[in-house]
Amino acid sequence: MLNEILVATGNLGKFKEIQQAIGGVPGFKLVGLKEYEQREGVVFGEPVEDGATFSENAYKKASYFQEKTG
């Protein structure tokens, strides 16, 4: 069984960059937002990214999608 990592971006270019960097790790499969939404029949919406820094917004985004997916 493969472990899945949700790549929380709707930007196909970003997804491809991440896939090239870590997509070949054995035992893991990268899944994009659209694929996950279609497969699971959910619509995520957009997290609020109102942090003062990139790091704060990245944390908010990761927390949002972790909460939505468990």
C-alpha positions as CSV (number, residue, x, y, z in Angstrom):
1,M,0.0,0.0,0.0
2,L,1.3,3.4,-0.9
3,N,1.2,6.3,1.5
4,E,-0.2,9.4,-0.1
5,I,1.1,13.0,0.3
6,L,-1.4,15.7,-0.6
7,V,0.3,18.5,-2.5
8,A,-1.9,21.4,-1.5
9,T,-1.7,23.5,-4.6
10,G,-3.9,24.0,-7.6
11,N,-0.9,25.3,-9.6
12,L,0.1,22.5,-12.0
13,G,3.6,24.0,-12.4
14,K,4.2,23.9,-8.7
15,F,2.9,20.3,-8.5
16,K,5.2,19.2,-11.3
17,E,8.2,20.8,-9.6
18,I,7.4,19.0,-6.3
19,Q,6.8,15.8,-8.2
20,Q,10.2,16.1,-9.9
21,A,11.9,16.8,-6.5
22,I,10.4,14.1,-4.4
23,G,8.0,12.1,-6.6
24,G,10.3,9.1,-6.8
25,V,10.4,8.3,-3.1
26,P,9.5,4.6,-2.8
27,G,6.3,3.9,-0.9
28,F,4.7,7.3,-1.5
29,K,2.4,8.8,-4.1
30,L,1.9,12.5,-4.6
31,V,-1.7,13.6,-5.0
32,G,-2.8,17.0,-6.2
33,L,-5.8,18.9,-5.0
34,K,-8.0,18.4,-8.1
35,E,-7.3,14.6,-8.1
36,Y,-8.1,14.3,-4.4
37,E,-11.3,16.4,-4.8
38,Q,-12.5,14.3,-7.7
39,R,-11.7,11.0,-6.1
40,E,-13.2,11.8,-2.7
41,G,-16.1,13.9,-4.0
42,V,-15.1,17.0,-1.9
43,V,-14.5,20.6,-2.6
44,F,-11.9,22.2,-0.4
45,G,-12.4,25.9,-0.9
46,E,-9.5,28.3,-0.2
47,P,-7.7,28.7,3.1
48,V,-7.3,32.2,4.4
49,E,-3.7,33.2,4.0
50,D,-3.5,36.4,6.0
51,G,-0.2,35.8,7.8
52,A,2.6,38.4,7.8
53,T,5.1,36.0,6.3
54,F,5.4,33.3,3.7
55,S,6.1,30.8,6.6
56,E,2.9,31.8,8.5
57,N,0.8,31.4,5.3
58,A,2.4,28.1,4.5
59,Y,1.6,26.9,8.0
60,K,-2.0,28.1,7.7
61,K,-2.4,26.4,4.4
62,A,-1.0,23.1,5.6
63,S,-3.2,23.2,8.8
64,Y,-6.3,23.9,6.7
65,F,-5.8,20.9,4.4
66,Q,-4.7,18.7,7.3
67,E,-7.9,19.5,9.1
68,K,-10.0,18.9,5.9
69,T,-8.4,15.5,5.1
70,G,-7.6,14.2,8.6
